[in-house]
Structure formats: structure tokens, C-alpha cells
Amino acid sequence: MRRICVFCGSSPGSRRDYADAARTLAAALVRDGITLVYGGGRVGLMGVVADEVLRLGGQVIGVIPRPLFEREVGHRSLTELRVVETMHQRKAMMADLSDGFIALPGGLGTIEEIFEIWTWSQLGMHAKPIGFLDVAGYYAPLMAFLDHAVGESFIRGEMRGAAIVEESAEALLRRFASYTPPGVTRWIDREET
């Protein structure tokens, strides 16, 4: 793992635990010599994780759409900041630059980004690890819903199991280091069987 993309909130959230976890993840990335790839913002958890990686001497690549950059949400002190035109270009570039993906707590954008990456894995577009840092049980209700979707035959158990969920950054990165991608098989709707 040379570069890991971190998706996270442009808000700090309501608990101090979230920012603490972002700093802990930043320290673990720097310790392991991993470059942070993220959405290029200077606000919320995005700013916290980027600032901490930089403070500890690590490398940070931000990717931000021009409209957000022009609203002055872009972080101007990164190792590298790439400005793109659209959100689609942002996600594609972050995916290309990264060897794995982690979701810290966040809102709709965070969830949409990690789910799109997860879907790309299901489609065989990449074989990179996908993880959720479950800070203070933040992602537990989402994982329970996904387990329900498996039970209802909308998500294959193999793809649900492809997501690595851990409560600590260290445990998550250990599992990334030993990651073996699940086999990709064609999805067959019940009507076809």
C-alpha cells in the first residue's frame, strides 16, 4: 500500500471521537509511509486528517472539483492539489491514485463515494480493499442494513464481506496489508434462474 484514499465528512460531526479517530488514522498512515489521497477540502474531518498527516511530515494528495475550490474550501497547503472539473472526475482520479479506500464518519457524500467504489469492486473494475473505520459505532446501523439486504438477496454475501469494518485504524490497516480480493462473479437476477 503506497496510497490510501480516505472519504470523510466536510463537517467535524457531533463527537470529539470523530476528529480523534481522523488524527489517529493520519498518524498510522504516516507511520506506515502511506500517502493520503482525499477530497482536497480544508474543512471538517477532511481538514483534520489532511492537517495531521502534514503536521507529522506525511504526504497528502487532494483532488477537488473547481467549483468547490473556488468557494475557498480547497486546502492550499497540501503536498499536491489536483483541481478537476466535476465530481465524477474527482472520484475517478482518487480511485486511480489509490491502492485502497477507507471511510471515516461522514454524510451523504462520504457514503456515496465509498458505495460507488464498492460497486466498482463488485463489477470487477478494481480489486482494492475497502474499509470502514467504525468510530463509536457510527457505521454499525449501516452494516446492519447491509446484512438485512444480504438476507433479502439484494447483496451477495461475498460482496458484503468484502468491506473491512474495524474500530481502530491500526486494525484496519493490518487487514488492508493482508487483503485478498473476493472473487468477482456475474450477478444473476432471480428471474434468469
C-alpha positions in Angstrom: 0.0 0.0 0.0 1.5 3.2 -1.2 -1.6 5.4 -1.2 -4.9 5.2 0.6 -7.9 7.3 -0.2 -9.9 8.4 2.8 -13.5 9.6 2.4 -14.9 11.6 5.3 -17.1 14.4 6.3 -16.8 18.0 5.4 -18.2 18.5 8.9 -16.5 17.6 12.1 -19.6 15.8 13.4 -21.1 16.0 16.8 -18.5 13.9 18.7 -14.9 14.6 19.5 -14.2 10.9 18.9 -14.5 11.5 15.1 -11.7 14.1 14.9 -9.6 12.0 17.3 -10.1 9.0 15.0 -9.1 11.1 12.0 -5.9 12.1 13.7 -5.1 8.5 14.8 -5.7 7.3 11.2 -3.4 10.1 9.9 -0.7 9.0 12.3 -1.0 5.4 11.3 -0.7 6.3 7.6 2.4 8.4 8.2 3.9 5.7 10.4 3.4 3.1 7.6 4.7 5.5 4.9 1.3 5.7 3.1 0.3 8.8 1.2 -3.2 10.2 2.0 -5.4 10.8 -1.0 -8.6 12.6 -0.2 -11.1 15.2 -1.5 -8.9 18.2 -1.1 -11.0 20.2 1.4 -9.8 22.1 4.4 -13.0 21.8 6.5 -14.5 19.2 8.8 -12.8 15.8 9.1 -11.3 16.3 5.7 -9.2 19.1 7.1 -8.4 17.3 10.3 -7.0 14.2 8.6 -5.0 16.2 6.0 -3.6 18.7 8.5 -2.5 15.9 10.8 -0.7 13.9 8.0 1.1 17.1 7.0 1.9 18.0 10.7 3.5 14.6 11.1 5.6 15.0 7.9 3.5 12.8 5.6 2.3 13.3 2.0 -1.2 14.4 1.0 -2.8 14.5 -2.4 -6.1 16.3 -2.6 -8.5 16.1 -5.5 -11.2 18.8 -5.6 -13.7 20.0 -8.2 -13.1 23.6 -9.4 -16.5 24.9 -8.0 -15.6 23.7 -4.5 -12.1 25.1 -4.8 -13.4 28.5 -5.9 -15.7 28.6 -2.9 -12.5 28.6 -0.9 -13.0 25.2 0.6 -9.8 23.9 -1.1 -6.8 23.1 1.1 -3.9 25.2 -0.2 -1.1 23.7 1.8 -1.1 20.1 0.5 1.8 18.2 -1.0 -0.2 18.2 -4.2 -3.7 19.5 -5.0 -5.4 18.5 -8.3 -8.3 20.6 -9.4 -10.8 18.8 -11.7 -14.0 20.0 -13.3 -16.6 17.5 -12.0 -17.3 15.3 -9.1 -17.2 12.3 -11.4 -13.6 13.3 -12.5 -12.7 13.7 -8.8 -13.9 10.2 -7.9 -12.2 8.6 -10.9 -8.9 10.3 -10.2 -9.0 9.4 -6.5 -9.7 5.8 -7.4 -6.8 5.7 -9.9 -4.4 7.2 -7.5 -5.2 4.9 -4.6 -4.4 1.3 -3.5 -7.2 1.1 -1.0 -10.2 3.1 0.4 -11.3 4.0 3.9 -14.5 5.7 5.1 -14.3 7.7 8.2 -17.6 9.0 9.5 -19.3 11.4 7.1 -22.6 12.2 5.4 -24.2 11.6 2.1 -21.0 12.4 0.1 -18.9 10.0 2.1 -21.4 7.2 1.9 -22.0 7.8 -1.9 -18.2 7.8 -2.6 -17.4 4.6 -0.6 -20.5 2.8 -2.1 -19.6 3.8 -5.6 -16.0 2.4 -5.0 -17.6 -0.8 -3.5 -19.9 -1.1 -6.6 -16.9 -0.8 -8.9 -15.3 -3.7 -7.0 -18.4 -5.8 -7.4 -18.3 -5.1 -11.2 -14.6 -6.1 -11.3 -13.3 -2.6 -12.1 -10.7 -2.9 -9.3 -9.6 -5.4 -6.6 -8.5 -2.9 -3.9 -9.5 -3.1 -0.2 -12.5 -1.1 1.1 -12.8 -0.3 4.7 -15.0 1.5 7.2 -13.5 3.0 10.4 -16.4 2.4 12.7 -15.8 5.2 15.2 -18.1 5.0 18.2 -20.4 2.6 16.4 -21.1 5.2 13.6 -21.3 2.6 10.8 -23.0 -0.2 12.8 -26.6 0.7 11.7 -25.4 0.8 8.1 -23.8 -2.6 8.4 -26.9 -4.0 10.0 -28.9 -2.7 7.0 -26.5 -4.3 4.6 -26.8 -7.6 6.4 -30.5 -7.3 6.0 -30.1 -6.7 2.3 -28.0 -9.8 2.1 -30.8 -11.7 3.8 -33.3 -10.3 1.3 -31.0 -11.5 -1.6 -30.2 -8.0 -2.9 -26.5 -8.1 -2.0 -24.3 -11.2 -2.3 -22.7 -12.3 1.0 -19.3 -12.3 -0.7 -19.6 -8.6 -1.6 -20.9 -7.7 1.8 -18.0 -9.5 3.3 -15.6 -7.6 1.0 -16.0 -4.5 3.2 -13.5 -4.5 6.1 -15.0 -2.9 9.3 -12.8 -2.1 12.2 -13.0 0.2 15.3 -9.3 1.1 15.1 -7.1 2.5 12.4 -4.3 0.1 13.3 -6.6 -3.0 12.9 -8.0 -1.7 9.6 -4.5 -1.1 8.1 -3.3 -4.6 9.3 -6.3 -6.1 7.5 -5.5 -4.0 4.4 -1.9 -5.3 4.4 -3.2 -8.9 4.2 -6.1 -8.2 1.9 -7.2 -10.8 -0.7 -9.9 -9.6 -3.0 -13.1 -11.6 -3.3 -13.8 -13.5 -6.5 -16.0 -11.5 -8.9 -18.8 -13.4 -10.4 -21.6 -12.3 -12.7 -24.8 -11.3 -10.8 -27.8 -13.3 -11.9 -31.2 -12.0 -11.2 -33.8 -14.4 -9.8 -35.9 -14.0 -13.0 -33.0 -15.5 -15.0 -32.8 -18.7 -12.9 
